Amino acid sequence: MVAAKGPQLEELVRAYFSRQGFFAIRSVPLQYESEDVTDIDVWIYGRQAVSSRTRMIVDAKNKRSPKAFERILWARGMQAVLNCDRAIVATTDANPKVTRFAQQHKVAVLTKTFLERLERRIDVEERLSLEQFIENMHLNPSCKQDGDWLGRVDDAKAALASLPGFQAFNRIMSCFAFFAERVETRVLHRQQAIRATYLCAALACIALDGALERLAYERADQRVQGIIDGVTYGDSGDGKARANIDRVLDVLSEGMVNGRVLAAQARNTFNELFSGVRADIIAEYFARETNASHLFNVAKELDDGAHANRVEDLSHLTIEARSILGVFCDFAGAKRSLILSEGPMSIVGAASSASESEGYAGKSSNGKGSVDAAESGDQKSLL
């Protein structure tokens, strides 16, 4: 029988889809106009090709009364609201009617038997769980008062599910800039700041990768301009954001005394404001597909880095990850030298490296290996 409680079950499901090649993250808030609506247990993103992306949601509950039928309806509704490709329910309810009901409503089910096999074969302790990540953040006793660190992380995660690509990227990058600044100024808690910076960078990679899907086959100059407009205005690709600004300025110009002068002044103010966005930094680098193609894998790498058991592993990044982090630092006005610093002492801070990392280093493996061919085959039938 599946022994994992709710959070452990979510971690098991997240690990499974991550091993299947997806980017998977737990506890993603869904927001509407800054209001929290609900939480997505596991949010999943896949990049199959230059112009093909997959988004899925998983509802994972392990309770004495799983209410599987109700969870299937909830997942199906969430799929429609979020316009996701697939909805999945992970349940310990062994009633075969549950699976038939789910199939009838086009919801995939991770059954009790399947979850038991995953539990035997996947070691979820290879990295920090969400709960351990939160506990690690709380090693900074001022994380709530100092700008609400965990709230910022939730805002970054919420952007992925709640906003279109470029808008999500901009929201997440503001969180990245917040934590990158804390890496410099909160020396005693640099480990926590760097973990949050890596996580925000991972989320930003996914948001940007999703935004670039629409521009995959555009000419080079159109791709550059599309990224500039997207990052500058939060434009989803239809030009509405820029057109709305022009429309308001036209009304101002034609409908008020001295309207043309006022409209010209407003336009100049907007141009000055938007010129400070530095969207060209993102456009010049990611307009090239050779660079943009690394976003997905770097996102997985940075997410793993943010949840690394060993503090020393925080500085072990590939060239691609370091390059993308460098571009993000330039865009956010952060110091590359601190975010890309070598060695655990520079990351953790000499005053706190021993005490802060003691509880998160050297976790032993229980010998569980990767999911075997049977699980892989089951996954293909589900997806």
Secondary structure as GFF3:
##gff-version 3
##sequence-region A 1 383
A	DSSP	alpha_helix	6	19	.	.	.	ID=ss1
A	DSSP	beta_strand	23	32	.	.	.	ID=ss2
A	DSSP	beta_strand	35	49	.	.	.	ID=ss3
A	DSSP	beta_strand	52	61	.	.	.	ID=ss4
A	DSSP	alpha_helix	68	82	.	.	.	ID=ss5
A	DSSP	beta_strand	86	91	.	.	.	ID=ss6
A	DSSP	alpha_helix	96	104	.	.	.	ID=ss7
A	DSSP	beta_strand	108	110	.	.	.	ID=ss8
A	DSSP	alpha_helix	112	121	.	.	.	ID=ss9
A	DSSP	three_ten_helix	124	126	.	.	.	ID=ss10
A	DSSP	alpha_helix	130	137	.	.	.	ID=ss11
A	DSSP	alpha_helix	149	162	.	.	.	ID=ss12
A	DSSP	alpha_helix	165	185	.	.	.	ID=ss13
A	DSSP	three_ten_helix	187	189	.	.	.	ID=ss14
A	DSSP	alpha_helix	190	212	.	.	.	ID=ss15
A	DSSP	three_ten_helix	213	215	.	.	.	ID=ss16
A	DSSP	alpha_helix	220	233	.	.	.	ID=ss17
A	DSSP	alpha_helix	240	255	.	.	.	ID=ss18
A	DSSP	alpha_helix	259	275	.	.	.	ID=ss19
A	DSSP	alpha_helix	279	286	.	.	.	ID=ss20
A	DSSP	alpha_helix	289	292	.	.	.	ID=ss21
A	DSSP	alpha_helix	295	306	.	.	.	ID=ss22
A	DSSP	three_ten_helix	311	315	.	.	.	ID=ss23
A	DSSP	alpha_helix	319	332	.	.	.	ID=ss24
A	DSSP	alpha_helix	336	339	.	.	.	ID=ss25
A	DSSP	alpha_helix	344	348	.	.	.	ID=ss26
A	DSSP	alpha_helix	353	357	.	.	.	ID=ss27
A	DSSP	three_ten_helix	358	360	.	.	.	ID=ss28
A	DSSP	alpha_helix	373	382	.	.	.	ID=ss29
###
